[in-house]
């Protein structure tokens, strides 16, 4: 495989992942907006077992929050780094590089979002106060994920890159 062909494949993968991230962002924002419009303080969590519709919305939000983060950090960022002939390293190395390149606003916020992602997915808690705090913080981090997606959306691949 020639270098040109390899770069074309990388560019096509990057573009594909970017389109996916844009759709995922739209779905996440839609779901987050719906949750906040229902009740900005998520008081309904006190009776979560009695409201299947809101439980499904909450599950959709958590799923979309996690999915967008996975697409951006685990797939799109490494694809972009490879395309730019940047070194691809550990997740933390990649995040530090992304911050320096202006792709993510803050490694600290990203790590916090990742921690929330892990706790929301793996530890569906019975502590409603903790769940409320986690969801509210995740909702507050949605604009950061929007910004990162927009940063990738505006990247213009140069013809000699592909």
ABEGO torsion letter per residue (X at the ends): XBAAAAAAAAAAAAAAAAAAAAAAAAAAAAAAAAAAAABAAGAAAAAAAABAAAAAAAAAAAAAAAAAAAAAAAAAAAAAAAAAGBBBBBAAAAAAAAAAAGABABAAAAAAAAAAAAAAAABBBABAAAAAAAAAAAAAAAAAAAAAAAAAAABBBBAAAX
